[in-house]
Amino acid sequence: MPTPRSPFPSASYGPPDPLPARASPRSEIVQCEVAADIASIFCGVPVAEILTPHRARSAAARARHVAMYLAHVAFQLPLGDVARGFARDRTSIAHGVARIEDARDDEVFDGLLSQMEALAQSCRRLTGRGIALPGER
């Protein structure tokens, strides 16, 4: 007599795939670097000036604030992660983000920032959770 067949496929079933893990610290730094790259292109300030841990001229400080804003809003990184990515204190990040939010009252600046946000969000969607690094995913 033949052995009865199981109504279930022969593939082994295990627990469901875990939820995607929180982005690695390295991934958060890369996201901050991408935000700095975007701000550099749109603001005309070299990336090195944006990412320097030292005080900078006014244009570089404004571009850094834009990059911090993009990292926090478009890449949805918590302020603490943005602080690590820019080698700054969390309160400095909050100050920079607030400065950019206040500057959005200017229609021209708001339009430019909207374009930067759209680009940053497209970069974020590349992997569904952030920037993929070699060996991740």
C-alpha angles and dihedrals in degrees: 000000000000120000112257113254120236116242088225125080116257093244112113115249121214136167115309118270110278119252113271110280121245111270114274119252088251090054090052090053091050090051090053089049091051089050088051090049091053092047090047093055096045097040098039095234122130114253090235090062091049094050098041113120089220131082113275142195118286097264091051092048090051091048089049090052089051090050091049090049091051092048091051101038107028099031091036095225118160115249091252092057091047089050091055091046093053097035091240138121117268091243090055089055091049089051093050093047091049091051091054093045089053091048091057088084086081105085095210093050091044091054092049092047090049089056091050091049091051091052092047092048090051089053090049092051091056090091103014093244106042140295115341116229126203108281094017130111 
